[in-house]
Amino acid sequence: MHLGCKLFLGGVKRSFGDGAYSGNIIQGGVTIQPDANGLITITGAATVAPDATTGASVVSCDKLLVTGASASLSPSTSSKGLLLFAKTSVTLASGGKIHSNGIRYGGDFGGILIPTLVPAGIASKFDTAIFSSYIIGAIKTAAGTAAATRNAGGGGNGGRGNNPSPGYGGSAGSLCGGSGGGGGGPFGSTSTGGSAAAYGGAVGAGNQGGGYGGVGGGFVSISTPLLVIGASCVVSANGAAGGAASGTQQAGGGGGGGGGVVFFITKQGGYSNSGTVSASGGGGGAEVSDEGYGGGYGSSGAVGSVNIYSIAA
């Protein structure tokens, strides 16, 4: 966790947008609408599609509530991140979740400034200067290596089985953890294990019964004056676990995906967390071993980063 800067800029409402709803949260095939008080309430599995121009899933609104054990908000598909801008508040209650777990958008895009991910129609309504000090994904963290501040973690190696080498994990991309390498198959296979996965791209495929690699976690950004994460609630950008080996002998498990990046910015004193905030790496997949030979468990993906900032306004 990184506790960040205090920026003395503008009014809170301008800093976090004007509260106009972007109209793009889908739950049960229907676009959720705010109530008369500007509150959007999510009670089931809700998603946001990536913007066609920026590649990120971006929401602007006044107030957002994610409530109930079945309630979640995530990108609908591969996305550069889930970015929420709420003029008044974001609240998670009764087990609600906001996540970008195992959301893959591979690529080395350099260091990213958050406003470059926001469609112009939304970006024009808040003070983008509050994000000017926060560069995301400047370091493409190596496989198996924990992330520095505002960066994602590297992917884990697959278990090698009785192959000469494992499927190596991938480096982190700018906006997601590295993918896990695939597990190797049994003795005598000519393959050296699953393919390496560069920059959070395609996962390593296991061979000869070796497990597949896990997908890296993505990017979650929440910008609002008041962020309340209740008990049993979760905000996460976790990597997926590597697949278990399925061969009959001496096969290695897949490596876990690296953790992604979580970024919060609120008004000073506006952050409360009684739940869980994480950017964990996925666990390594299980081996298959017989005849006294080890198949080899896959390695866990490395942890990403959780970054918490506030501004004075």
N, C-alpha and C positions, 0 to 999 in steps of 0.2 A: 504494500500500500504506500502510495506517495502522497503526502500532504502538501498542497501546492500554494501558489501565489495568491495575493490579494490585489485585485485590480480595481482602481477607483474610476469607474467609467459609467456614465449615463444612469438612467433609471432602470429599475429591475424589469419593468414590462418591456422596454425596448431591448434590453440585453438578451431576453429570452423569447422575443417575438411578440407579435400583436394578438396572439390567441386564435387567429383564423385557422380553421380546421382544413387540413390538406385533403380530406375525403378519401383516404386510401387504406383504411384498416378493414380487412375482410374477416368475418366470422360466420361460419356456416353458409358460405356462398353469398352473403349479404354484406353490403358496406355499412358498418356501424355509424350511427349518427349521434351527435351530442344531444343532451337534454336541454331544457330551457335555461339551465344555469351554466351551460358550456361544458358539462361533464360527460366524457366518453367512458362507458363502463364495459370492460371486457370480462366475460364469465366463462368463455370456452377457449378453444384453440383458435387464435386469431393470427393473421399473417399480413405482411406488407410486401408488395412486389417491388423489385428493384426499379429505380427510375431508368428510363431508356437512355438518358443522356449521361448521368453520372455513375450508374451501376450500383448505387447504394439505395437501401430501403429507408426512406426519410418520412417522418411524421411531424407535422406541426399542429398544435391544438392549444386549448386553454387549460383544461384539467383532464387528467387521465387516471383511471382507477382500474387495476387488474386484480380481481378478487375471486377467490375460490380455488380449491385444489386442482380443478380441471382448467383453470384459466391460464393462458400463456400468450405471449406476443413474440413473434420471431419473423425473420425474413421468410418469404414463401419459397425461395430457391436460392441458388448460388448468388451471393450478394457481397458487395464491398463493405457492408456493415448495416446495422440497424441503428439509426440516429433519431432520437426523440427530442423535440423542442417544445416545451410546455410553458406558457406564459405564467401560470399560477402554480401548478403542482403536478407531481407524479406520485401515486400511492400504490403500493402492493400490499394486499391484505389476504388473510385466510389461506395462505399457501400459493398465492399467485406467482407467476414466473415471467421474466423477460429474458430472452437469451438469443445467442447466436452460436449454439453448440454445434460443432462439426459442420459449419457453413464454409464451404471452400470457395475462395476467389483468388487463385494463385496469381502471382506476378510481383515483380520488383518494380514498383512505381516510384521509387525514391521515397523521401520523407513526405508525408501527406499532411496538409493543413485541412482541418475539418470543413471549412467553407467550400473547398473544391469538390466535396462530395454532395453538396446540397443544391438541389435545383434552383435556378435563378429566381423563380417566383416566391420561394420560401426564404432564400438567403437575403432578399431585398428588404425583409420585414424585421430583421434583428441586427444588432451591432456585431458584425463579424470580427471586429477588432478584439473582442474578449478571447478569441481563440488563437491570436497571432503568436503566442508564446509556446503553443503546444503542438509539436510536430510528432506525428504518429508514424511508426514503422521505418525510422531512419536506418535502423540496424537490421540486417537480415540474419537473425540469430542462427548459429550453426546447429546442426543436428545434435540432439541430446543436451543442449545448453539452455539454462534458464534465461529468461528475458530480462533486459534492463528496462528502466522506466519507459512506458509508452511504446513498448515493443512486444512482439509475440515470441513464443518459445519454439525451439527446434523439435523436429519429430524424432521418434525413437526407432532404433534398429530392429529389424525382424530377427527372430531366432534362426541360427544358421543350420540347425539340424546336423547332418553329417556332410554338408557342403563346405567348400573351402572358405566361403565368406557369407555373411548375412545379406539381406536386402537392406541397404543403408537408408536411414531416415533422411528426410529433406530439410533444408534450411527453411526458416520462416519466410513468408512473404511480407509485403508491406502491411497487409491488413488481415493476415491469418497465420496461425501456427503452421509449422512444417508438417507434412504428412509422414506417416509411419512407413517404414520399409516392409516388404513382404517377407514371410518366413520361408526358409529353405526346406526342400524335401529330403527324402531318405538317402542313405549311403548309395553311391553309384550313379546318382543323377549327374548329368553333365552341366546342369544349370548351377549358377552361384547364388541362387535365392531371388527374392523379388526385386523389381527394379527400384533404383533410387528415385526419390521424388523431390525435385528441385523447386524451391521457392513456393512451397505450399500447394504445388500442383497435384497431378494425379497420384493417388495412393499407390504404394508398392503392391504388386500382385504376387501372392505366394505361388510356389510351384510344387508339384508332386505332393500335394496335401498340406503344404505350408499355409499358414494363415495370412490373410490380406492385411495391409497396413491401415491404420485409423486415420480419419480426416482431421485436420487441424481445426481449432476453434477460430471463430471470426472476430468481428469488432462490434462492440456495443457502446453507444454514447448516449448519455441522458443529460440534457441541459435544461434546468428548471430552477426557480428560486427555492422550492421546497420538494425534497425527495424523501419519502418515508417508505422504508422496507420493513414490513411487519414480520412477526415471528413465523417461522416455517416458510417464508417467501425467499425467492432466489432471483438474483441477477447474475448471469454467467455467460462466459465465452470459452467453454471447455472443449478440449480436443476429444475425439472419439477413441474408444478402446480399439486395440488391434484384434483381428479375428483369431479365434482359436484354431490350431492345426486340426486337420481332419483326415490326415493320412493314417495308414495302418502301422507305420513304424518310423521312428526317428525324424519326425517333422517338427519344424519350429513354428512358434506363434508369430503373428504380425506385430510390428511396433505400434505404439500408441501415437496419436496425433498430438502435436504441441498445443499448448494453451494459447488463446488469442489475447485480445486487449479489451479491457473495460475502462471507460472514461466517464467520470461524473464531474459536472460543474454546477454549483448551486450558489445561492446567496449565503453569506457567512451565517453559520448557525442553522442552515436550512437542510442539513443532511442528518437523517436518523436511520440506523440500521439495527434491527433485532433479528434479522435473518441471515442469509448467506450471500456473499458476493465473491465470485471466483473466476479465475482464468486457468484452470487446472489442465495438466496434460492427461491424455487418456492412458489407461493401463495397458501393459503388454499382454498379448494373447498367450494362451496356454499352449504348451508343447504336447506332442505325442512321443513317447519313448518306450522302447522295448529292447529286449536282448542285451540289456546293460549299456546301451548307447543313449546319450542324452540328445533330445530333440532341440532343447533350448527355448526358454520363454522369450517372448519379445520384450524389448525394453519399453518402459513407460515414456510417453512424450514429456518434454520439459514444460515447466510452468511458464505461463505468459505473465501479464502484468495487470494489476488493478490500480487505477490512478484517480485520486479524489482531490478536487480543487474547489476553491470558493472565491467569490468576488465580493467586494464591498459595493453596495449600490444604494 
